[in-house]
Amino acid sequence: MSQKRSIFEEVSTDQPVAQAARTGMIDAKSKGARGPIRIWLGILFVLVAAMILVGGLTRLTDSGLSITEWNLVTGAIPPLDEAAWLAEFTKYQEIPEFQLQNHAMDLEGFKSIYWWEWGHRFLGRFVGLVWAIGFFWFLLRRQIPTGWTQRLLILGGLGGLQGAIGWWMVSSGLSGRMVDVASYRLAIHLGLAFIILGLIAWHMMALTRSEAGLIKARRGKDKKLFSMGTGLMHFAFLQILLGALVAGIDAGRGYIDWPYMGGQIIPDDMFMLVPLWSNFFENAALTQFVHRLAGYLLLIFAFIAWRKSRGAGNGFTKGAFTVVLVMMAMQAVLGIVTVMNAAPLSLAIMHQLGAIVLWVLILRARFAALYPKEQSVRD
């Protein structure tokens, strides 16, 4: 029978203290190679961003229909001799774009548009290869953190889906009355690219901290700012889709005055097409008007979110929303300048690059509201 011990008795230091040193269940899980995976995702981020820009240049140079077939393996090899070039040019001559719009094009002119489309497709294949090599490298070495395998696998699945949608988009311009791809299919293709880019950026931000650190940070979540950040994200995504509709029919080159459109606040010919719904996809006046209006509203929303962020207790979160507002204003100005110069190639692609930067900054502000960074009491 054990004897009672005095409350003043010293505790022996000879006993193990493993119980006190035991860590939590979250820390006990596999942390994986978070740093190397983040670097791999960073490479994918740069490649996908480049893919978006090359895709934009492919559209702006009317090069998207220059390759009329989809061959996953053999299509990776461009024409290597004159006979091969003539064979590709012959295929292009059979589609409406050549017959109705580019019938005066010679072989040299065809080569100039072919290389844009080939480069875009080749870059897509390369992105898929980089994803596959990285994913299976970390998977076979069991270096993927707990709970991350499915997230990284989804990225690869979305990439494969993007390739299928890309061909679905191209096929819309190979037959029928259209001399370009369907603008709504272009919007879906671009929208999925931004979703993939956004997921990569979000995963990179999440991998900067441990799972335990994220859970701890989430306790300080700014619910109102997170909600507004989510709203900004959705609204910006809608604006990106609207921009794709404008680019799809070259609507940015049809009305080059501002703040008016053709000398009017509301153009008369916004609903001139039949059936009525086709105006939202094929009418240059309506698509550009809606894109402009959405831009004004998005800028106002960003200002409201910024004003709300002034009351946040976290300095980094405040700064993240300030950067969003500044970039939003710059993107609006760039959009106006692009339109007033009839959307030249250089300005149009800068505007698309601005959309990428703004998209990532909005996600960064949303992440900061959900997982506030630690700061000292003095801060």
Secondary structure, DSSP 8 states (H G I E B T S, - for coil): ------TTS---TTS--HHHH---HHHHS----HHHHHHHHHHHHHHHHHHHHHHHHHHHTT-TTS-----TTGGGS---SHHHHHHHHHHHTTSHHHHHT-TT--HHHHHHHHHHHHHHHHHHHHHHHHHHHHHHHHHHTT-S-TT-HHHHHHHHHHHHHHHHHHHHHHHTTSSSS-SS--HHHHHHHHHHHHHHHHHHHHHHHHTTS-HHHHHHHHTT--HHHHHHHHHHHHHHHHHHHHHHHHHHTTGGGT---SSSBTTBSS-GGGG-SSSGGGHHHH-HHHHHHHHHHHHHHHHHHHHHHHHHHTT-S-HHHHHHHHHHHHHHHHHHHHHHHHHHTT--HHHHHHHHHHHHHHHHHHHHHHHHHHS-----S--
